[in-house]
Structure formats: C-alpha cells, structure tokens
Amino acid sequence: MLGYAIYAGIWIVIGVAWLLGAIRKRVVHEVCASTGFGICLTLMVAMWLGYFSIGDTWFSRLMQTLGSVIGLSGLGLFVWTVVTFKLKGRPERGWEHTTILVETGLLKVVRHPIYLAGALWSTALILWTQSVISLIFGAIAFGLWWMASKTEDSFNLRKFGDEYVGYMAMVPRWNIFKGLMNLRKM
C-alpha cells in the first residue's frame, strides 16, 4: 500500500509541478523529459521497496555492477551539466533557462547531456532490477529522453537561431565518441 501512495505522490507532483505547465506552453521536450523522469523515479521507488526480486548469480551481480557504473556516469553527467548551465548560461530563472548558448565542457561533446543522463539512468535501472516490467518501462523512458533531446533541438533553433545551426553541425546529439573525436579535430 505504501508503494501505491508513493507512486501517486510522484505522479501528482510531476503532473502539477511540471507536466501541466509544459503541456499548456506546448513544450514537447519538457513533457517527454518529465514523463521519462517520472518513470525512472517510479522504477527507483519500486526497487527501493523491494518489488523486484533479483537473482543471486554471477551474471545478475555483473549486470548490477554494470548498471551502477552506467547510473553513476549518468548522475555525474547530470550534475556537471547543471553546474555548467548555472555558471555559464546566465539563466533567467532556475538553471535550465539559459539566455546564451553554452558550448563549453560536456556541451562541446554532446548537445543534450541531461537527456543522455536520463537515458543512462533508465538503462541502469533496467540492469539493476532485471525484470520484464523494468525493461518495458525503462525502454519507454529511454525513448522519451530521446524524443526530448530531438524536440529540444527545434526549440533551441527558434531560441538561438543560426548560432545553434552551427552548434548542431559541430556537436552530436548523444554520441560521446563522435563528440570526443570532433574535439580532437579542433
């Protein structure tokens, strides 16, 4: 019963605090991101409450370890990006509403590190819980993070114009390896 109350609370808060405003403003990337975040949070709570029984084999432990590495990488990516936006983006409010195009640090390697972090977190949750339910919902969350990054490109094109066109040509959406190779060419 506690789990259902927590899930309801998660979705009420996300719905009221984030989704309603994003839907009203017709900001598709925020709708996708908030829904992806809600799914990840729901899976985390289910894992915390012990709703997933994970086998105790070497393979299960290996997948959990891999999930931990991926999850910590996603968390680091998220924190680094938030700090970069706050310090370099001259945000109007919060940290994500930057007034200038930030092209430093991780944002020289990938265009949407926060959405990539969400996708990494979705993948980590699948590996940690190792269940069909988490695979289905984790895959949906991963797809929502991808859609958020895709639709934010058109939002940023309207916001930053030609400067963003040049940025898109130089920096891949999520491909870290290609982004690192591009850095070497500079």
C-alpha positions as CSV (number, residue, x, y, z in Angstrom):
1,M,0.0,0.0,0.0
2,L,2.9,2.4,0.8
3,G,4.2,1.9,-2.7
4,Y,1.0,3.0,-4.3
5,A,0.8,6.1,-2.1
6,I,4.4,7.0,-3.0
7,Y,3.7,6.4,-6.8
8,A,0.6,8.5,-6.6
9,G,2.6,11.3,-4.9
10,I,5.3,11.1,-7.5
11,W,2.9,11.5,-10.4
12,I,0.8,14.1,-8.7
13,V,3.9,16.3,-8.0
14,I,5.3,15.7,-11.6
15,G,1.9,16.3,-13.1
16,V,1.2,19.5,-11.2
17,A,4.7,20.9,-11.0
18,W,6.0,20.1,-14.4
19,L,3.6,18.4,-16.9
20,L,0.7,20.9,-16.7
21,G,2.9,23.9,-17.4
22,A,4.7,22.2,-20.2
23,I,1.5,21.0,-21.8
24,R,0.0,24.5,-21.5
25,K,3.0,26.0,-23.1
26,R,3.2,23.2,-25.7
27,V,6.8,22.5,-24.9
28,V,7.1,18.9,-26.1
29,H,10.7,18.3,-24.8
30,E,9.6,19.1,-21.3
31,V,6.6,16.8,-21.5
32,C,8.8,14.0,-22.7
33,A,11.5,14.7,-20.1
34,S,9.1,15.0,-17.2
35,T,7.4,11.7,-18.1
36,G,10.7,10.0,-18.5
37,F,11.8,11.3,-15.1
38,G,8.6,10.1,-13.6
39,I,9.0,6.6,-15.0
40,C,12.6,6.5,-13.7
41,L,11.6,7.7,-10.3
42,T,8.7,5.2,-10.1
43,L,11.1,2.3,-11.0
44,M,13.6,3.6,-8.4
45,V,10.9,3.6,-5.7
46,A,9.7,0.1,-6.7
47,M,13.3,-1.1,-6.5
48,W,13.8,0.6,-3.1
49,L,10.6,-1.0,-1.8
50,G,11.8,-4.4,-2.9
51,Y,9.2,-5.1,-5.6
52,F,11.9,-6.7,-7.8
53,S,13.4,-10.0,-6.8
54,I,16.9,-10.2,-8.4
55,G,18.7,-13.5,-8.8
56,D,21.9,-14.1,-7.0
57,T,24.0,-15.4,-9.8
58,W,27.3,-14.1,-11.1
59,F,25.6,-12.7,-14.2
60,S,23.0,-10.8,-12.1
61,R,25.7,-9.3,-10.0
62,L,27.7,-8.4,-13.1
63,M,24.6,-6.7,-14.6
64,Q,24.0,-4.8,-11.4
65,T,27.7,-3.7,-11.3
66,L,27.4,-2.5,-14.9
67,G,24.2,-0.7,-14.0
68,S,25.9,1.0,-11.2
69,V,28.7,2.3,-13.4
70,I,26.2,3.5,-16.0
71,G,24.0,5.1,-13.3
72,L,26.9,6.9,-11.7
73,S,28.0,8.1,-15.1
74,G,24.5,9.5,-15.8
75,L,24.4,11.2,-12.4
76,G,27.8,12.7,-12.9
77,L,26.8,13.9,-16.4
78,F,23.6,15.5,-15.0
79,V,25.4,17.3,-12.1
80,W,28.2,18.6,-14.3
81,T,25.7,19.9,-16.8
82,V,23.5,21.7,-14.2
83,V,26.6,23.4,-12.7
84,T,27.8,24.4,-16.2
85,F,24.4,25.9,-17.1
86,K,24.2,27.7,-13.8
87,L,27.8,29.2,-14.2
88,K,28.0,29.8,-17.9
89,G,24.4,30.0,-19.3
90,R,23.2,33.2,-17.5
91,P,19.9,31.5,-16.7
92,E,16.8,33.7,-16.4
93,R,15.4,31.6,-13.7
94,G,16.3,28.2,-12.2
95,W,19.3,26.7,-14.0
96,E,17.9,25.4,-17.3
97,H,16.5,28.6,-18.8
98,T,19.8,29.8,-20.2
99,T,20.0,33.1,-22.1
100,I,23.1,32.3,-24.0
101,L,24.1,29.1,-25.9
102,V,26.6,27.2,-23.7
103,E,29.3,25.4,-25.7
104,T,31.8,24.6,-23.1
105,G,32.7,21.5,-21.1
106,L,30.5,18.5,-21.8
107,L,28.4,20.7,-24.1
108,K,31.3,20.6,-26.5
109,V,31.0,16.8,-26.7
110,V,27.2,16.2,-26.7
111,R,24.3,18.7,-27.3
112,H,21.9,17.2,-24.7
113,P,23.9,15.7,-21.8
114,I,21.0,16.0,-19.4
115,Y,18.7,13.8,-21.6
116,L,21.6,11.5,-22.2
117,A,22.0,11.2,-18.4
118,G,18.3,10.3,-18.1
119,A,18.7,7.6,-20.8
120,L,21.7,6.3,-18.9
121,W,19.7,6.2,-15.7
122,S,16.9,4.3,-17.5
123,T,19.4,1.8,-18.7
124,A,20.9,1.5,-15.2
125,L,17.5,0.8,-13.7
126,I,16.9,-2.0,-16.2
127,L,20.2,-3.6,-15.3
128,W,19.7,-3.1,-11.5
129,T,16.2,-4.6,-11.4
130,Q,16.5,-7.2,-14.3
131,S,12.7,-7.6,-14.8
132,V,10.4,-7.5,-17.7
133,I,8.4,-4.6,-16.1
134,S,11.6,-2.5,-15.7
135,L,12.7,-3.4,-19.3
136,I,9.4,-2.2,-20.7
137,F,9.2,1.0,-18.6
138,G,12.9,1.6,-18.8
139,A,12.7,1.4,-22.6
140,I,9.8,3.7,-22.7
141,A,11.7,6.2,-20.5
142,F,14.7,5.9,-22.7
143,G,12.6,6.6,-25.8
144,L,11.1,9.7,-24.0
145,W,14.6,11.0,-23.2
146,W,15.5,10.6,-26.9
147,M,12.3,12.4,-28.0
148,A,13.0,15.2,-25.5
149,S,16.5,15.7,-27.0
150,K,15.2,15.7,-30.5
151,T,12.4,18.1,-29.9
152,E,14.6,20.4,-27.9
153,D,16.7,20.9,-31.0
154,S,13.8,22.7,-32.7
155,F,13.1,24.7,-29.6
156,N,16.8,25.8,-29.4
157,L,16.8,26.6,-33.1
158,R,14.0,29.1,-32.5
159,K,15.7,30.4,-29.4
160,F,19.3,30.8,-30.6
161,G,18.9,30.8,-34.4
162,D,21.9,30.4,-36.7
163,E,24.3,30.1,-33.8
164,Y,22.5,26.8,-32.9
165,V,22.7,25.6,-36.5
166,G,26.5,25.9,-36.4
167,Y,26.5,24.2,-32.9
168,M,24.4,21.3,-34.3
169,A,26.8,20.8,-37.1
170,M,29.8,20.5,-34.7
171,V,28.3,18.7,-31.7
172,P,26.4,15.4,-32.0
173,R,23.2,14.9,-30.0
174,W,24.3,12.0,-27.8
175,N,27.3,10.3,-29.5
176,I,30.0,10.9,-26.9
177,F,32.7,9.1,-29.0
178,K,31.9,11.2,-32.1
179,G,31.9,14.3,-29.9
180,L,35.3,13.4,-28.5
181,M,36.7,12.8,-32.0
182,N,35.4,16.2,-33.1
183,L,37.2,17.8,-30.1
184,R,40.5,16.2,-31.3
185,K,40.0,17.8,-34.8
186,M,39.6,21.3,-33.3
